[in-house]
Amino acid sequence: MAIDFYWRLPTHGCHSSLRTHDYDRGDWSPLRPGNIAPGPASDGGADQFAYIDHLSQIAKAAEGAGFLGGLIPSFPGTEDPWVISSLLARETSTFRFMLAFQPGFGNPVHSARAAASLQRLSGGRALFNIITGGGGPSQLWWGDSFSHDDRYGRTREWLDVFRGVWGGGSFDYDGRFYQVENAGLAPLLANEEFPEMWFSGSSDAALEVAARHADYYLSWLEPFDQLADKFDRVKERTARLGGEQKCAIRVDLVARPTEEEAWREVQIGFENVSEERRRTRTRGTDSVGAARQDALRPADATRYDDLIVAPNLWGGFNLLRGGPALGIVGSYEQCAERLDELIALGADGFILAGTPHLEEAWRVGEEVLPLLGQSGVALLQAAE
């Protein structure tokens, strides 16, 4: 069974190491010695190596290291993934662009036309990570004040319309959130391949929408028993609708030649985090997934190893950078073994990441992915 592996593109700047918390790659923080993309020029200003050039290097590295493509995030503090994808389509050959997209961002008919245009521009390399948003201040930044379940109801309708207008001919829809008449794409655009849909969300409302529309149900990494339960629930819902559901996991890795080297990176990063930040919890959100991640990190943790959840699983990644808390730490062989275990639990795809994103794309692609299957865990599961 083929497993799809994607990398992540940091559209908000990047750290040069997990040991430091400065976004010193990119112009998302003040220009200073040691920064790159851009870096300081001799005249005191910035050089001509822009951050988009750095993103291009990451995309090319991931492409060369064997990844199918990359997730392009979208938050209030990032570049726009549609624009980034259009630029990187000219810099790569096979790299696929997974656009993070909230249905509240735009009308589904216009979005379908833009997506079909990107498919036409890139040779069919666009796909989506549909996210519905966690509420709170970040949701209001987009002008979106809908409640949790209403957001998922809107997402379901958005996907109904998005798919409907792509089918060719005239499409009508009369829903609570969207009403369209005689909608559709121009024939040339309607002939483009419909983009793959990866869908995120941990609530029951999210799982219901995933069962209806997702090609891949995507979850942050969680303790393996919790993750297996979540995968079983979404697969069961999809089966009741007469379909089959693939599942995928978004996870960071710290992979090094030895386990000691990997944990040393984590230890130094943790020790450089202020006590105030260690005690800060996610606030102002109704995201079930964020709450599940917060539960992995005790507020009274004083040592990095207080956050070890299971062998090679560490629950403090969101102290070192934004995003999910739980990630994989270990030797190349151990990281491959943990990925094999996740494949055995039902993972059909992964979005991997590491800091810094450029160097770690090569490291994970060349040192970890070739070891998959050698532990025998995934192969044993497939034979049962």
N, C-alpha and C positions, 0 to 999 in steps of 0.2 A: 504494500500500500504506500503510495507516494504521500509524503507529508510536505505541506507548503510552509516555507520559512520566509518571513519578511523581516526587515530591519526597521528602525525608527529614525526619522529625520528630525533633528531638534530645530524647529522653526522659531525658537525664542532665544537663540544663543546656546552655548555649550560650555561646560566646565572642562578644563584641561586635565582634571583628575577628580576622583571622589574625595580626595584629601582636602580639597579647597572648595569653598562654596561661592567663589566669584565666577560670574559668567564672563570668562576672559577670552572666549572665542566668539567673536561677533561684536557688533556695535550696540548691544543691549545694555552695556554698562560703560562707564567712562573710559575713554582711551587712556591707556597707561602702558609702561614698559612691560613686555611679556604677552600683551594681547596680540591676537592674530585675527585677520578677516573682519575689519582692517587692523593693521598694526601701526605703530608710530612711524612717521616718515622723518627724514633728516631735517625738514623745515619746521618740525613741531606739530604738523597736522597729521592726517591719516594717509596711509599708502593707498594704492589703487586696487588692492585685493579685497573685494567686497565680500559680505557674508554669503551672498548667493553663490559666489565662486567656491566658498568652503562647502556649502550644501551640495554643490555639484560634485566635489571631491568625495563626499560621503556616499552619494548615490552611486558614483562610479566604483567606489571601493566595495560597496554591498553587491553591486552587479557582478564585479569580478570575483568576489568571494563566494558566489553561488546563491545569493538570496534572490527570490523572485521579484522583489520590489521593496517598497518602504511605506510605512504609515506616515502621513503628513498631518500632524496635529493641528487643531484649531481651538485657541483660547483667546480671551481678550488681549493677552499679551504676546500674541504670535503674529507672524505673517499670515496672509491668506493662502490656504492650500491650493485653491484653483490657480492662482497666479504662479505659485511656486511650481506646480505640476507642469504648467504650460512652458515655463522656462527650462525645466529639467528634461522635458520630452525631447528637446533638441540636443541635449548633452549626453544622452544614453541611448542604448539600442533595444534592450529587452526589459529594462527596469520598469516595473509596474507601479502606478501611483495610487495608493490607498488614501482617499480624501476623507478626513474626519469631517462629518457633516451633521448638524442638528437641523431637523425639519423646520424649526422655527426661524432658520436663517432666511428662507426664501420660498417662493411659490413653487409647487412641484412641477408645473408645466414648464416654467422658465428653467428650473433646475434640470429637467430632462433634456431640454434643448442644449443647455450648456454642457451637460455630460456627454451627449451624443457628439457635439462638436469636439470635445476633448478626445473622445474615442477616435474620431476621424483624423484629428491632428496627430495623435500619438500611435496610430496603428492598433487601436483596441487595447491600450494598456491602463485604462482607468478602472478603478473599483472603489467601493465606499465602505467606511466604517461609520455606520449610522449610530449616533449617540443622541439621547433625548434630553440630557442636561440634568444637573443636580439641584436645581432651584437656588434660592438665596441670591446674594448680591451679584454673583457672576452671571446668573440667569437674567437678572434685571438689566445688566449691562447691555444685553441684546434687545432690551425692550420686551422681554418675555416674562409675564407674571402668571402664567397658567400653573395650576396645581399639578402635583405629581402624576396622578392618574389621567388628568386631562392632557398632559404632555404626551403620554403614551397613546392616548386615543387619537390625538392629532398625528403622531408618528405613523400609526396604522393607516390612517386616511391618506397621509402624504405618500406613503409607499404604494397604496392602492392606485392613486392618480399617476404617480411617477411611472409605474409599470404599465398602467392602462394606456397612456398616451404613446408609449413606445411600441405598442402592438400593431400600429398601422391602422389607417382608416380613421373614422370619427369616434371620439370617446366622450361619453357623458357621465357625470358623477354628481350625486346630490347627497352630500354628507353633512355632518354637523359643523365641520371646520372648513371644508372645501366644496365648492360647487363649480363645475365646469360644463360647458356645452360645446359640442363639435370640436373638441380639442384633439390635437395630434401633432406629430412631427412631420416635417417635410420628408418626402420619400427617401431622399438621399441619406438623411440622418436616421430615419426609422430603420434603415437597413444595417446600421451599425450594431455591433454585438452589445446586448444588454449587460450592463456592468454587474459584477459579482457584488453581493451585499454581505458585509460582516456587521453583526449587530451586537451592541453592548447593553447591559443592564442586568441587575440582579433581583429586582422585585418580581412578584407574580405578574404584574401588568407587563413588565418587560419580557418575561418568558413567553407570555401569550402572543405578543407581537412577533417575537423571534420565531416562534413555531409557524407563523403564517408567512413570513417574508424572508427570513435569513437563509443565505447559503451557508454561512458559518455563524454559529453563536459564539461570541467572543467574551471571555471573562479575564479579569486580572487573576494572577496566581493567588490561590488560597490554599490552606492546609488540604492535603490530598483527599481526605475523606469528605470534606465539605465540597470540594470541587467535583468529585465523582457524583455526589448527590445532586448538585446543580445540573450537571450534564445529563443525568438520568431523567430529571424532571423535564427539561426542555425537549429531550428526545421522545419522551412519552407523550408530551403534548403534540409534537409534530406528527408522531405515528397515528394519533387519534384523528388527525386531519388528512391522513393518507400519504404522508411524506416521510422523508428521512432527513435527519439533521446532522450536519457536521459541526464539530466544536473546535474552538481555538483558544489559545492562552496568550496574553500579553505579559511578558516577564523580563526583568533586567537580570544580567549575569555579571558576576565578578569571577572570571575564569583565569587561572594562573597555572604555571607548571606544577606547583605544589599547593596543597590545601593551606599550608602555613602562610605562603605569600598572599593568597587570596584573602584570608582573614586579617592579615596585617593591613591591607588596604582599607578594609571595613573599620578596623579598630582605630586607625589614625583619623579617618573621616568622622567617626562618632566622637572622638575626643576633641575634635575641632568644632563641635556643635555646642552652642550655648545651652545652659541649663533651662533657660526660658523656652527656647525652641523645643527642647526635648519634652517639655510638659504641655506644649500647645497641641490642641486637638482640632479636628475638622469642625468648623462651625458654619452656621448659616446655609446648610444644605439638607435636602431630604433624600439624598442619594443612599440607597440601601447598600450599594457596593462600597461607598466610602465609609459607611458605618462598620461594615464587616472588616475593612482594612484597619480602621482605628482600633478595633477590638484586639488586633494582633500586637499592639504596642502598649505595654503597661506604662502609665504615667510616672511611675517611680523607678524606672530603669536608670541605673547609674553607670553600668558597664555595657560595652557593646554586646557581650555574650548573654546579658539579660534578655536580649531580643532574638536569640536563637529559638526558632519555633520547632524545628525538627532537623535531622541531619542535613546540612548544607542549605537550610532555609533560614533566611534572616529577615526579621520584620521591621527593620528601621530604614529602609531605602528612602522613604519620604522625608526623613530628616536630612538627607544628603542632597536631594534634588526633588523637584515636584513630581507627583504621580503616585503610583501604588506603593504600598509599604513592603510587601513581601517579594523577595527575589532569591536567586540561587547563588551560592558562594562556594567555591571549591576548586579543586584541580580540574584540568581539562577532562580527565576520565570521570571524575565525580559529577561534573556538570552534565556530561553526556548521559550518565546513568540516571540522573534525575529527569532529564528530558525523556529518556526511554520509559521511565515509570509513568510519566504523564501521557505518553503515547499509548501505553498499556491501559490507562484509565479512560481513554477515548478521545484524546486530542488528535485532531486531523491537521492542525495548522498552528503556527506560532508567530507572534510578533515579538522579536527579541530586541534588546537594547543593551548598551554598555557605555560607560563614560571613561574617556571621551569617545564620541560616536564614530569618529573617523578610524582611529587605530583599532578600536574594539570590533568594528565590522570585519576587519581583516583577521584579527585574533580569533574571534568566535567562528568565522567562516572557515578558517584554515586549520584550527586546532581542536575545535569541539565538534562541529557538525560531521566531519569524517568519521568520528568515533561512534556515532549513533548506530544502534543495533548490535554492537559488539558485546554489550553486557548480557544480551540474551533476554532481557526483561520484556521488551516489546515483542520480540519474536515468539517467546513462550506464550504470551497472551493471545497472539494471533493464531497460534496453533490449537488453542483450547476450544 
